[in-house]
């Protein structure tokens, strides 16, 4: 069986399709790498790209995309609803086939070192690759965002793992790390009061007493005149989408607000959606082997 890893880089550009296409083209041209998906979000001003392949080829594609992003994205001019600290904000590596998490950690170090040394961008290792406990959580690494990174990098505890000890003014800072499959799951609320979204995010996220494997923030979606609870479900097998969704609905009702929709950004493991269907349909003795498409491609 071939060694396969997944890479899901997030770029701080979600409005200029020409720029995003030039970045994604660096992934498309690498033989042995398959581009699975990419999406742009104008309000977040962010793009999420998903591709898979043989590890060394994936590392090459990720580096080339990061290089082009550094050339085309100017963080001094960037504005958007999503927290960010760099043109290439974060590069997670996920083991898919015949690759261990430990191997992905080593690949993340190799990629981070190259970005730091060749592109002169400060790099933090996070999640399973973190070199200290305070760097495991991406939210902690990113805290202060781009605007606060120049001062943050001066602190001894926030010395980058690779690259210079000072901010790359144009490209910012990048986080690289190995992690489990993640589901980017957002729930939209029928109000323009962002305080409600932030209060609900506080109720469901792990750091403030919510679900252990849920990271959440409240954001404005100004183009639609609504607000959103934006989440990263870092282990859907232990904190399910349906349980978090139910909690958000109940919390929203307390404020007299309705959930008007939800969205998944990028790709999602099939089992995460099967779990949702099983829960809401109250299926009895259901097995994933009953899914037609799954049996067709076995």
WOHU-V324576 format. One record per helix or strand of 2 or more residues. SS is the DSSP state (H for helix, E for strand). FROM is the first residue (numbers start at 1). LEN is the number of residues. If there is no record, write none. Layout:
[[SS	FROM	LEN] [SS	FROM	LEN]]
This chain:
[[E	4	4] [E	10	2] [H	17	12] [E	33	9] [E	46	8] [H	55	18] [H	75	3] [E	88	10] [H	101	19] [E	122	6] [H	133	3] [H	138	5] [H	145	8] [H	156	3] [E	172	7] [E	183	7] [H	194	11] [H	206	3] [E	214	8] [E	226	8] [H	241	14] [E	259	7] [H	270	12] [H	288	3] [H	292	5]]
